[in-house]
Amino acid sequence: MTETSQARAAQPEYTDSQKEELVTKILDLQEALMATLQRVESTRNDHSRLTAENQMLLQYVNNLMSTTGPPVPQRK
């Protein structure tokens, strides 16, 4: 027996309904994976956007602090 025929002999035989069920499961898993990848990409984009917004706000606050000077304590 050749290696190829031995490998085929070692593979289990599936019925048509089992094959169909496996294909359906594979397609469902692929769809779930695609949805997860889309969520990851969306989250990355949100993270980048929020990071840029935070940097802009930090610069704005720092500019305000530098132009107004230190806070003056209030008297009671």
N, C-alpha and C positions, 0 to 999 in steps of 0.2 A: 504494500500500500504506500502511496506517495504521501508527502506531508499534507498536500491539499485535500486529498480524499480522507485522510485521518482527521483533519480539522472539520471537514463537513460531517463526518460520522460522529464527532464529539458534540456538534451543535444539536440542541434539542429541536424536535419537529413541532411546529406550531400549527394549529388549525386556522382556517381563514378568519373565524371570529376572534381568535386570540390575536392574530396579526392586526386585525382591524382595531381591536381594543388598544393594543400597543401604539399604533399609529395615532389614535385619538389622544392617548395620554401624552405622547411626544408633542403633538401639536398644541395641546393645552399648556404644557410646560414651556414651550417656545413662546406662546402668547404671554404667559405670566412673566417670563424673563424679559421680553420686550417692554412690558409695562413697567417692570422694575427699573430697567435701564433708562426709560423715559423719565421716571421719577428722580433717578439719580442725576440725570442731566439737568432737569428743572431745578433741583435743589442746588446744584453747582452754580447755575446761573443766578439764582436768588442770593446765594452766598456772595458771589462776586459783586452783585449790585449793592447788597447791604454793606459790604466792606468799603466800597467806593463812597457810599452815602455817609458812613461813619467817619471816614477820613475827611470828607468835606465838612461835616459837623464839627469835628475836632479842630480843624483849621479855623472855622468860623468862631468857635468859642475861644481859641487861643488869640485870635485877632481882637476879639472884644475885650479879653482880659488885658491885652497889651495896650489898648487904647484908653481904657478906663482906669487903669492903675489898680493898686490893691484896694480892697474894700475898707471903708472907714467904719470903725466900731461905732455903734449907736449908743447914746447916753440915755440912761433911764431917769 
